[in-house]
């Protein structure tokens, strides 16, 4: 298989950590759409949202998705990438989509344990645990319908990578 592998899911699910390890295991390149967007704009996600609003950010996010998609690449997407129908369709048609699914409690604990300044601005203005719960409620169906594979991302990264490799193995043999 040489088509891109897209990792989707809420922030904190491990898209970047798992993506880097998965790319290494497969001998693929790794790219993160948020990092690409930050490189192109020379601004953090928070700065882009402040300057252009969420709508402007989402447009740039879609442009980044297309720009980084390439054969033999693992792509970690932003948590809201699935909000645009064109992004969902593009990922499903051009590659394999893996939803890293984890519960709100797991995601909130990870985000609180490893906060960083470049973290996306709050979507709701609420505490992180409440926001994650709301975001999952709003987006889970989109993640589910976009994904070719749903993986339990509540495990350590090595186990998540192995689950993905197992899910992809029939396709890799083709």
C-alpha positions in Angstrom: 0.0 0.0 0.0 1.4 3.4 -0.9 -1.6 5.7 -0.5 -1.5 8.1 2.4 -2.7 7.0 5.9 -4.7 9.7 7.6 -5.1 9.7 11.4 -8.2 11.5 12.6 -9.6 12.0 16.1 -10.0 14.6 18.9 -6.9 16.4 20.2 -5.1 14.3 22.8 -5.9 11.0 21.0 -2.2 10.6 20.0 -2.3 11.4 16.3 1.2 12.9 16.2 2.9 10.5 18.6 1.3 7.4 17.1 1.7 8.8 13.6 5.5 9.2 13.9 5.8 5.7 15.3 3.5 4.3 12.6 5.5 6.0 9.8 8.7 4.6 11.2 7.2 1.1 11.3 6.0 1.3 7.7 9.0 3.2 6.3 6.7 6.1 5.4 7.2 9.8 5.8 5.3 11.6 8.5 3.6 15.0 8.4 1.2 16.9 10.7 -1.3 19.2 9.1 -1.1 21.7 12.0 2.7 21.8 11.7 2.5 22.4 8.0 -0.1 25.2 8.5 2.1 26.8 11.1 5.2 26.6 8.8 3.2 28.2 5.9 1.6 31.0 7.9 4.5 31.5 10.3 1.9 31.7 13.1 0.7 29.3 15.8 -2.8 27.9 15.4 -4.0 30.3 18.1 -2.5 33.3 16.2 -4.1 32.2 13.0 -7.5 31.8 14.6 -7.1 35.2 16.3 -6.1 36.8 12.9 -8.5 35.0 10.6 -11.2 33.5 12.8 -12.2 29.8 12.9 -13.5 30.0 9.3 -10.2 31.3 8.0 -8.3 28.7 10.0 -10.5 25.8 8.7 -9.9 27.0 5.1 -6.1 26.9 5.7 -6.4 23.5 7.4 -8.1 22.1 4.2 -5.4 23.6 2.1 -2.7 22.0 4.3 -4.4 18.6 4.0 -4.2 18.6 0.3 -0.7 20.0 0.3 0.8 17.3 2.5 -1.1 14.3 1.1 1.4 12.1 -0.8 2.0 8.4 -1.3 3.7 6.5 1.5 2.9 9.3 4.1 1.2 9.1 7.5 -0.8 12.3 7.9 -1.8 13.5 11.4 -4.8 15.8 11.0 -6.2 18.5 13.2 -9.1 17.3 15.3 -11.6 19.4 13.3 -10.4 18.3 9.9 -13.6 16.1 9.6 -15.9 19.1 9.9 -15.6 19.9 6.2 -17.3 17.4 4.0 -14.7 18.0 1.3 -12.0 16.9 3.7 -13.8 13.8 4.7 -14.4 12.9 1.1 -10.8 13.7 0.1 -9.3 11.5 2.8 -11.6 8.5 2.2 -10.9 8.7 -1.6 -7.2 9.3 -1.6 -6.0 7.1 1.3 -6.8 5.0 4.3 -8.4 6.8 7.3 -7.8 5.6 10.8 -9.9 7.0 13.7 -7.9 7.1 17.0 -10.8 6.8 19.3 -10.5 7.5 23.1 -12.9 8.5 25.7 -13.3 12.1 26.9 -11.7 11.3 30.3 -8.6 9.8 28.7 -8.3 12.8 26.3 -8.8 15.4 29.0 -6.2 13.7 31.3 -3.6 13.6 28.5 -4.2 17.3 27.6 -4.0 18.3 31.2 -0.9 16.2 31.8 1.0 17.5 28.8 -0.2 21.1 28.2 1.8 23.2 25.7 1.7 26.8 24.7 0.9 26.1 21.1 -2.2 24.1 22.0 -5.3 25.1 20.0 -7.4 27.8 21.6 -10.5 26.6 23.4 -13.5 26.1 21.1 -16.0 26.7 23.9 -14.3 28.7 26.6 -15.1 25.8 29.1 -12.8 23.7 31.1 -10.9 21.1 29.0 -12.8 18.1 30.4 -16.2 19.7 29.5 -15.0 20.9 26.1 -13.6 17.5 25.1 -17.0 15.9 26.1 -18.8 18.4 23.9 -16.4 18.1 21.0 -16.7 14.3 21.0 -20.5 14.5 21.1 -20.5 16.8 18.1 -17.8 15.0 16.1 -17.8 11.3 16.9 -20.3 10.5 14.1 -18.1 12.3 11.6 -15.0 10.5 12.7 -16.9 7.2 12.5 -18.3 7.7 9.0 -14.9 9.0 7.7 -12.8 6.2 9.1 -11.9 3.0 7.3 -10.6 1.6 10.7 -11.5 2.6 14.2 -8.7 2.0 16.7 -8.9 2.1 20.5 -6.4 4.9 21.3 -6.6 4.6 25.1 -3.6 2.2 25.1 0.1 3.1 25.1 1.3 4.3 21.6 3.2 1.0 20.9 0.0 -1.0 21.3 -2.0 1.5 19.2 0.6 1.3 16.4 0.3 -2.5 16.5 -3.5 -2.4 16.3 -3.2 -0.1 13.2 -0.6 -2.4 11.6 -2.9 -5.4 12.3 -5.9 -3.6 10.8 -3.9 -2.6 7.7 -2.2 -5.9 7.2 -4.8 -7.4 4.7 -4.6 -4.2 2.7 -0.8 -4.1 2.8 -0.6 -7.6 1.4 -2.4 -6.5 -1.8 
